[in-house]
Amino acid sequence: MLPIKPHIWFDNQAKEAAEFYTSLMPDSSITYANTLHMPFGDCDVVDFVFAGQSFLGINGGPGLKVNPSISFMINFDPSRDPDAAKRIDEVWNKLTQNGNILMPLDKYPFSERYGWVADKYGVSWQLILTKPAGEERPVIVPSIMYTGSVSGRAEEAIDFYCTIFKDAKRGTTARYPAGMAPDKEGSLMFADFYIDSTWLAAMDSARNHDFAFNDALSLLIPCETQEEIDYFWSALTADGQPGQCGWLKDKFGVSWQVASTVMFEAMKNGSQEQIDRITQAFMTMQKVDVATLKQAYNG
C-alpha cells in the first residue's frame, strides 16, 4: 500500500506554496507541476515532498478555504537533529510571516517548545520539540481535530479507520482529565495511529470553533487496482457522502479522495495530450474507474 497524501486546495498559489514549503526543511522537493485543462478553466497541480511527507496542491479557485480542522504536526526531535531547538525557531519565524498565530511558540506542560500557526496560505502547522519515546514518528504527522457536532468522537473515528486499513495500529493516547470543561473527561486530548503506511493524529475539542471539516484539505488514498478503489470507496462512504472524481466525506465529515495511481503516472510522465485525455475522462466519474483512465491515457 502507498502512503496517504494530503491534498490542499489553494486559490491560485499552489506552486508558490510548494516552493515555500520545500525551502523550509531537508528532505523536501517538488516532484512535478502540471496544468489541467478543466471545463471551468485551467487548473495548476503540484506534487511535492515536505520533510519526507508527500503532498498534492491544486489551484481550485476561491471557493474553498483551508482551516485548522486538519493541521500538520512538525516534530523536531533532538535525538535525530542536535540543532532541533534552533531549527524549530527558524521554521516558526518563516511560517508566521503574514500568518496567524493560534498558540504562541512557548513552553507547555506537554513540550518544552510548541506553537500552532496558520501560515500565509491558511494551512495550519503545529511545531513541537519532541521527547522521543517508543517507536519513531515521521517529521510530519497530519492531525485531525474533531469539533462541533463530532466533538468527542475522535476515538470512535480512530477505531473506524483502524478497521478499514489492513496495516492499522494504535500509538500514543492521552485523555482529558477532569476539570478541563468543556472537554469531557476521558475524551481524546491527543492520540496517534498508523494506517496505510502513514502516521496520523487525532484530538477532540469541545470548545467553540468557527471551522469544521471541508474539502479544502482532504486525505488522498493512492490505489493501484480497481479492487482497492472499490474497497475503500465502499468502506469510507458507509454512512458518509459520496462525491465526484473520487472525493467523499466519511461519517465524521472528514474529506477523502480514493484515487488511482494511473492518474499520477499521467501527471508525472505523460504528455500534455495524455493529461488532457485522462482529465476529461476523470471529470465524468464519481467513483474512479481504472480501466477508463487507462484507456484515456493510452489513447
N, C-alpha and C positions, 0 to 999 in steps of 0.2 A: 504494500500500500504506500501511496505517496503522501507526504505531509499536507496538512491543511494550509491553505494560502489565504490570508486576509485580503479582502477586496475592498478598496477605498474609493469612494465616489468624490471626485473633485468637480469644481465648476469648470475651470479651464487651466488649472495649474498642475496637472498630474506629472508632467515631465520635470517642471521646475521643482516640485516637491520631492520627486525621486532623486534629483541631483543634490538637493539639500540634505536629505536623509543619508544618502550614501557618502557624503563628505564628513559625517559626524564620527564614525567609528570604524575600526578594522572589520574585515570580512564583509565588505559592502560593495556592491557594484550594480550597474544597470545591465540587465540581461538582454532586453530588446525593447524597442519602441516602434509602434506602428500606427497607421491611420486606418480606421474602419469607415467605409462609406455607408452610412446608415440612411434610412428613409427621411429622417429629420435633419440630416446634415452630417458632416464629417465628425469623427469622434476619435481622439487620440487615446491609445492604450500603452501603458509602460509596465513592464515586468522588472522588478528589481529585488535585490537582496540587501537587507539592512541588518548588520551584526549577525549574519547567519540565518535570519528568518526571511523567507521568500514572501513578497507582497505583489499584488497586482493593483495598479491605479488606473482609473478611467476618467476622462473628461466627459461627465454626463450632463453638464449644464447646471443651472442654479436651482433645480427642482428639489434636491435633497441636500441636507446638511449633516455632517458627522457630529456626534455628541459623545459625552463621556460614558454612555451606557456600555460601550466596548472600548477599552483602552489597552495600552501596551506597556507592560512592566519591563523595565530595563534593569537587569541585575548587574551590579558592579561588585565583583567577587574578589576580595583581596587575596584569596588563595590562588587565583588564576592570573591576577593582574596586580603586581605590587603597587602600581600607581592608581588603583581603583578609587581611592578617596579624592585624589586630584582630578581624575578623569570625570567623575560624576559632576563636579562643579563646572568643568569645561563644557560638558554636553548640556547641562542645565542652562548655562548662560546663553547658549546658542538657541535652545528650544524656547526659551522665554522671550526672545526678541520679537516684539509685536504680537506676543501670545497673551494668554490669560492664566494666571497662577491660581490653581484650585486649592492647593495646600502648599505652603512655602517650604523650601528646602531647609530642613531643620532636624533636630534630634527628636525622636518619638519613642514611645515605650517599645515598639517593635523593631526599631532600627536606629543606629547612630546617625544616619543621614538618609532622609527620604523627602521627596517632593512630588507633587502632581501638577501637571501643566497641560493646557490645551494650546498647541502651537499656533503659528500664524495661519495655518490652513484649517484649524479647528480640530485636528487629530490630537487625542489625549495620550499622554505618556506619564507613567509612574516610575520615577527613578529611585532606586533603593540600593543602599550599601548592604550587601547580604552578609549573613553569618552562616556559611555553608555547613549543612549537616545532612547526612544521608546521601541519597542519590543526587548527582549533579544535575542542575537545571540549565536549560539554554539561556543565553543572554536575554533574548526577547520572549516574553510569555504573554499572549493575548489574554485579557482579563474581562470577564463578563459580569456586569452588575445587574442584579435582579431587584427592581424597584417598582414603585407604583402598584399596579394590580398583581404583579408577580413577585413582590417582595415576600421573603420567607420561603420561596420555592427553589432556591439555589441548589440545595441538596437533592431535591427531587429531580431537578434538571440534570445534575451530575449522574445520578443513578440511571436516568433515562438514556443519556449519551453512552454510558458505560455498558448498557445492554445492547446498543446498536453496533458499536465498533468492536471488532473481534480482539484487538490487542489492548483493550482498556484496562486501566488500573487507577486506584486512588493514590494520592500523595499525602501532603500535609493537610491537616484540618484544624482550624482554630474557630471556636464558637464564641458568640457574645455572652458575657457573664450577666448576672443580674445587675440591675441598676443602670442599664445602657439604653433606656427608653428614648425614642420609640422603638428601637430594635429589640425584638423579643429574645429573651434568654434562650440559648441553645441554637438560635439560627446562625447562619454561617457569616462570621466576620471575614474569614478567608479560607479557601480550600483550593488545592490544585489537583489536576487529574490528567491522565495521559490517554489520548485517543488518536488513532490514525497517524501514528509516529509523531505526534505533536503534544507538547505540554500546554494546557490551558489553565486559567484560574477563574474562580467564581466567588462572588460575595453577595450577601443580602444587604439592602439598605432601605429601612422604613422611613427615612427622612424625606421631606418634601423636595422633589427634584422637578425641574421644568423640562425633562427629557425622558425619552423611552427608546426602546429598540426601533430602528428603522433600516431601510435598505441601503442607506449611505455607507454602512460598514457591515459587510457580510462575511461569512466564513465559507470559503470555496473548497469543495472536495474534488480533487482531480481523479477521475475514474478512467481506468484503462480498458474496460469492457462494458458492453451493454448490460450484462448481468449485475455489475457493480452499480451502475446508474439506476437500474430498476429497484435494486435492494434499498439503496439509501433514499431514493425518492419516495418509495412506499413507507419506509420507516419514519422519516422525518416529517412527512405530510400527515401522518396519523394524528387526528385532532388538530392539525395545523391548517395551513392555507397554501395551496399550490399557486405558482405564479408563471410568468413567461420566461423563456430562454434559460430554463434550469433553475430559476430563482424560486424560493419558497420561504415561508415562515413556519417554524415549528410551533408546538402548542404553548410555548412560553413567549412567543413573539420574536425570537432570535431569527435573523435572516441568514439563510444558507444558499449556496449555489452548488448543485450537483452537476459537474461539468465533465466534458470529455477531453482527454489528452490530445485527441485529434485536432481540436481547436487550437491548442497551444503549439502543436507542431507546425500548423499552418502559420500562426503568428510569428514564430521564431525563424522558420526556414522557408516558408512559401513565398511565391511571387505575389505582387500586388493583385494580379488577376485571380490567383488561387484564394487569397484572403478575401477578395470581393465575393467570389462564388460561395465560399463557406459561410461568410457573414450573412448573405442573403438567405441561405438555407436555414441558418441558426435562428434568424429573426422570426421565422414562422412557427417555431417549436414552443411547446410548453415543457414537457419532459424531453430531454435531449435524446435524439435518435442517432446513434453512432454510424449506422450504415448509410444514412442520408448525408451525414457530414463527410464521410469518406468518399462517397460518390461525387459530392460537390468539389471536394479538394482535388480529386483525381481527374475531374473534368468529364 
